[in-house]
Amino acid sequence: MAMDPEAKKAVIQEHAQHEGDTGSPEVQVALLTARIDDLTGHFKLHPKDFHSRTGLLKLVGRRRNILNYLKGKNIQRYRALIEKLGLRK
């Protein structure tokens, strides 16, 4: 399930570090979090959709790897991001 372009643009603008920023870790994690939240709602309606669940687990792992990278590079940006997105760690 892809995000519509308007929602994606809003997420990018909210988390961008500078003008035209689409690849910073903050933007990547925010986009992955939006997709994960969308899939989580999908599973409330379709609890036996195991194929999409596999994709969800891959997205969660990708987000975790990017967060670990950011944590190693700049702990302040990492803490600010997880606070802003409401993630547990």
DAQUI-V488565 format. One record per pair of residues at least 6 apart in sequence whose C-alpha atoms are under 7 Angstrom apart, sorted by the first residue. I is the first residue (numbers start at 1). J is the second residue. D is the distance in whole Angstrom. If there is no record, write none. Layout:
i:I j:J d:D
i:I j:J d:D
This chain:
i:11 j:30 d:7
i:11 j:31 d:7
i:12 j:22 d:6
i:12 j:27 d:6
i:15 j:26 d:6
i:15 j:27 d:5
i:16 j:22 d:7
i:16 j:27 d:6
i:25 j:66 d:6
i:25 j:70 d:7
i:26 j:81 d:7
i:29 j:63 d:6
i:29 j:66 d:7
i:32 j:59 d:7
i:32 j:63 d:6
i:36 j:56 d:6
i:36 j:59 d:7
i:39 j:56 d:7
i:67 j:78 d:7
i:70 j:78 d:6
i:71 j:78 d:5
i:82 j:89 d:7
